[in-house]
């Protein structure tokens, strides 16, 4: 069990004119490895106006703080939760995906950053040829990404995400390199190309910063986490044996460690609730940056701190 305090600090000189500061703070969502989520404390008292449902697509707590007469704006929310590693076992009797299921169309369609292009469709068909189950198909796609798309340390998501014409999945095919955002988006696009519902998921490591991974739907197991980035990067570490590399590779197909929080799922930039009146500061990375506005104008600078301790 852990206490996690997410705090936001805004310097008074960085506040636009206005009496009320609206703040959207990252908030953990319930998953197979994170549960028993409860709010332990809020500062200032009464500032919390809305907390997300455990099954929401975006983990964002909405707070309102009166503009201080002096000093900086400080707001925080402490959340208690139970964290544990989660590994989805290989299904003994894999189910069949129902293409007419209500959610299937949402998670198999082509989108800007999970684009099911002709090239993606051709590659997905080639990789999954002869595979009979969603699990086997997804594993082939995962293994292909680990073998052919090395981790690039230049953060390829920047040009893909912040360009109105960019596509995260297509950028990997164009450059031959990827990062957590673009690799996950390509995995999702390849799964969708062969009819497997898949989605991008994001959050943060408690001991580090933001991170993205993916999930695909297996009828007998539900949403299965897949992280094509961590094993890809770890394979660059010197001195690892083949057995160790394979253990890491196998774990991150269906497994997540306990120090990872899910903050949003389904898409790269879920809409804020309630909506922000001004432009968002960070459209994709709410798990690292809080959003804030005052007087209907965006707050350009704020600091998010994350502190945690085991109980």
C-alpha positions in Angstrom: 0.0 0.0 0.0 1.3 3.4 -0.9 0.5 7.1 -0.3 1.1 9.2 -3.4 1.0 13.0 -3.2 0.6 14.9 -6.4 1.3 18.6 -5.9 1.1 21.7 -8.1 2.9 25.0 -7.5 2.3 28.1 -9.6 4.2 31.3 -8.9 2.0 34.3 -8.3 3.8 36.3 -11.1 2.9 33.6 -13.6 -0.8 33.9 -13.0 -3.0 35.7 -15.6 -5.6 38.1 -14.2 -8.5 36.3 -12.5 -9.9 35.3 -9.1 -10.1 31.5 -9.5 -7.3 29.2 -10.5 -8.5 26.0 -12.2 -6.1 23.1 -12.0 -6.2 19.6 -13.5 -3.9 17.2 -11.6 -2.8 13.8 -12.8 -4.6 11.0 -11.0 -4.1 7.2 -11.0 -6.7 5.0 -12.6 -7.6 1.5 -11.4 -5.9 -1.4 -13.3 -5.0 -5.0 -12.7 -1.9 -3.9 -10.8 -3.3 -0.7 -9.1 -6.4 -0.9 -6.9 -8.0 0.2 -3.6 -7.7 3.8 -4.7 -8.9 6.4 -2.2 -8.3 10.0 -1.5 -6.5 10.6 1.8 -6.2 14.3 1.9 -6.6 17.5 -0.2 -5.0 20.9 0.2 -6.3 23.5 0.3 -9.4 22.0 2.0 -12.4 22.0 -0.3 -10.3 22.6 -3.5 -11.1 19.2 -5.1 -14.2 19.6 -7.2 -14.1 16.4 -9.3 -12.2 13.1 -9.3 -12.2 10.6 -12.1 -14.1 7.3 -12.1 -11.8 4.3 -11.7 -12.7 3.2 -15.2 -12.3 6.6 -16.8 -10.2 7.1 -19.9 -8.3 10.1 -18.3 -7.0 10.2 -14.8 -7.4 13.9 -14.0 -8.6 15.4 -10.7 -10.1 18.9 -11.1 -9.4 21.5 -8.4 -10.2 25.2 -7.9 -8.1 27.5 -5.8 -8.8 31.1 -5.0 -6.1 33.5 -6.2 -3.9 34.2 -3.1 -3.4 37.8 -1.9 0.3 37.0 -1.5 2.5 34.0 -2.2 2.3 31.2 -4.7 -0.6 28.9 -5.5 -0.1 25.5 -4.0 -2.5 22.6 -4.4 -2.1 18.9 -3.7 -4.0 15.7 -3.5 -2.8 12.6 -1.6 -4.0 9.2 -2.9 -3.7 5.9 -1.1 -3.6 2.8 -3.3 -2.4 -0.8 -3.4 0.2 -1.6 -6.0 1.3 -5.0 -7.1 3.0 -6.6 -10.2 0.6 -8.0 -12.8 1.3 -10.7 -15.3 -1.5 -11.9 -17.6 -1.1 -15.7 -18.1 -1.2 -17.2 -21.6 -4.8 -18.2 -22.2 -5.4 -22.0 -22.3 -8.5 -21.6 -24.4 -8.1 -18.3 -26.4 -11.4 -16.7 -27.3 -12.5 -15.3 -30.6 -13.0 -11.6 -31.1 -16.6 -10.6 -32.0 -16.3 -7.9 -34.7 -19.8 -6.8 -33.9 -19.0 -6.1 -30.2 -19.9 -2.6 -29.2 -16.3 -1.6 -28.4 -14.7 -3.3 -31.3 -15.2 -0.6 -33.9 -13.6 2.1 -31.6 -10.5 0.1 -31.1 -10.0 -1.3 -34.6 -10.4 1.9 -36.6 -7.6 3.9 -38.2 -6.7 7.2 -36.4 -4.1 9.9 -37.0 -1.5 8.4 -34.7 -2.6 4.7 -35.0 -2.9 4.9 -38.8 -3.9 1.6 -40.5 -2.2 2.5 -43.8 -1.8 0.1 -46.8 1.8 -0.4 -45.7 0.7 -1.2 -42.1 -2.0 -3.6 -43.4 0.4 -5.4 -45.6 3.0 -5.8 -42.8 0.4 -6.9 -40.3 -0.9 -9.6 -42.7 2.6 -10.8 -43.3 3.5 -11.0 -39.6 0.4 -12.8 -38.6 0.1 -15.2 -41.5 -0.8 -18.6 -40.1 -1.5 -17.4 -36.6 -4.9 -18.3 -35.3 -5.5 -16.5 -32.1 -5.3 -12.8 -31.1 -2.7 -13.7 -28.5 -0.4 -15.4 -31.1 -0.9 -12.5 -33.6 -0.1 -9.8 -31.0 3.0 -11.7 -29.9 4.3 -11.9 -33.4 3.8 -8.1 -33.8 5.5 -7.5 -30.5 8.5 -9.7 -31.4 8.8 -8.0 -34.7 9.0 -4.5 -33.1 11.7 -5.7 -30.7 13.7 -7.2 -33.5 13.4 -4.4 -36.0 12.7 -1.1 -34.3 15.5 0.0 -32.0 14.9 2.6 -29.4 15.8 6.1 -30.5 17.0 8.5 -27.9 15.9 11.6 -29.9 12.2 11.5 -28.7 10.6 11.0 -32.1 7.2 11.7 -30.6 7.9 15.5 -30.8 7.7 15.8 -34.6 4.9 13.2 -34.8 2.6 14.5 -32.0 2.9 18.2 -32.3 2.6 18.4 -36.1 -1.0 18.7 -37.3 -0.1 16.3 -40.1 2.1 13.9 -38.1 1.4 10.3 -37.3 3.2 8.5 -34.5 2.8 5.1 -36.1 3.9 6.2 -39.5 7.0 8.0 -38.1 8.4 4.6 -37.0 8.0 3.2 -40.5 9.7 6.3 -42.0 12.7 6.6 -39.6 13.3 3.0 -38.5 13.5 4.1 -34.9 11.0 4.6 -32.2 10.3 5.7 -28.6 7.6 4.7 -26.1 5.0 6.8 -27.9 5.7 5.9 -31.5 6.4 2.2 -30.8 3.2 1.8 -28.9 1.2 3.5 -31.6 2.7 1.3 -34.3 1.9 -1.8 -32.2 -1.7 -0.6 -31.9 -2.0 0.1 -35.6 -0.6 -3.3 -36.6 -3.0 -5.0 -34.2 -6.0 -3.0 -35.5 -5.0 -3.9 -39.1 -5.7 -7.6 -38.4 -8.9 -6.9 -36.4 -7.5 -7.0 -32.9 -8.9 -4.3 -30.6 -5.9 -2.3 -29.2 -5.3 1.0 -27.5 -2.5 3.3 -26.3 -2.1 3.7 -22.5 0.1 6.2 -20.7 1.1 7.2 -17.2 4.3 7.4 -15.2 6.8 5.4 -13.2 6.9 6.5 -9.6 10.7 6.6 -9.6 11.0 8.3 -13.0 8.7 10.2 -15.4 6.0 9.7 -18.0 5.8 6.6 -20.2 3.6 5.0 -22.8 2.7 1.4 -23.6 -0.1 -0.4 -25.3 -2.9 -2.9 -24.6 -4.7 -5.4 -26.8 -7.9 -7.2 -26.1 -8.0 -11.0 -25.7 -11.6 -12.3 -25.2 -10.7 -14.7 -22.4 -8.3 -12.3 -20.6 -9.6 -8.8 -21.3 -7.1 -6.0 -21.9 -3.5 -7.3 -22.0 -0.7 -4.8 -21.4 2.3 -4.8 -23.8 5.4 -2.6 -23.5 7.6 -2.8 -26.6 9.9 -0.1 -25.3 11.4 -1.2 -22.0 12.8 -4.5 -23.2 13.9 -2.8 -26.4 16.0 -0.3 -24.4 17.2 -2.9 -21.9 18.6 -5.1 -24.6 21.2 -2.3 -25.2 22.6 -2.8 -21.7 26.0 -4.6 -21.8 26.5 -7.9 -20.0 23.0 -9.3 -20.2 22.7 -13.0 -21.0 20.4 -14.3 -23.6 18.3 -15.9 -20.8 18.0 -12.5 -19.1 17.0 -10.8 -22.3 14.3 -13.4 -23.0 13.0 -13.1 -19.5 12.6 -9.3 -19.9 11.0 -9.8 -23.3 8.5 -12.3 -22.1 7.6 -10.3 -19.0 6.6 -7.2 -20.8 4.2 -9.1 -23.1 1.3 -9.2 -20.6 3.2 -8.0 -17.5 3.6 -4.7 -15.7 5.7 -3.9 -12.6 4.1 -2.4 -9.5 5.7 1.0 -9.7 3.8 2.1 -12.8 0.7 4.3 -12.6 -1.9 4.4 -15.4 -3.1 8.0 -16.0 -4.9 7.8 -19.3 -5.9 5.2 -21.9 -7.6 4.8 -25.2 -5.9 7.7 -26.9 -2.9 10.1 -26.7 -4.8 13.2 -25.6 -8.2 12.4 -23.9 -10.3 15.6 -23.4 -10.2 17.2 -20.0 -13.3 17.0 -17.8 -14.5 19.7 -17.2 -13.2 21.3 -20.4 -10.4 23.8 -20.2 -11.4 27.2 -21.7 -7.9 28.0 -22.9 -5.4 26.1 -24.9 -3.9 23.0 -23.3 -0.3 23.3 -22.1 0.6 19.7 -22.9 -1.9 17.9 -25.2 -0.4 14.4 -24.6 1.6 14.3 -21.4 -0.8 15.1 -18.6 1.0 12.5 -16.4 4.1 14.8 -16.3 2.5 18.2 -16.5 -0.6 19.6 -14.7 -2.9 21.9 -16.6 -4.1 25.2 -15.2 -5.8 28.4 -16.1 -6.9 31.6 -14.5 -9.4 34.1 -15.8 -10.0 31.9 -18.9 -6.3 32.1 -19.9 -3.7 29.3 -19.9 -1.1 29.2 -17.1 2.1 28.8 -19.0 4.3 27.7 -16.1 3.5 25.3 -13.3 5.5 22.7 -11.4 4.2 19.2 -10.7 5.7 17.2 -7.9 5.1 13.5 -7.2 6.1 12.1 -3.8 5.3 8.6 -2.6 6.0 6.4 0.4 5.0 2.8 1.3 2.6 2.3 4.2 
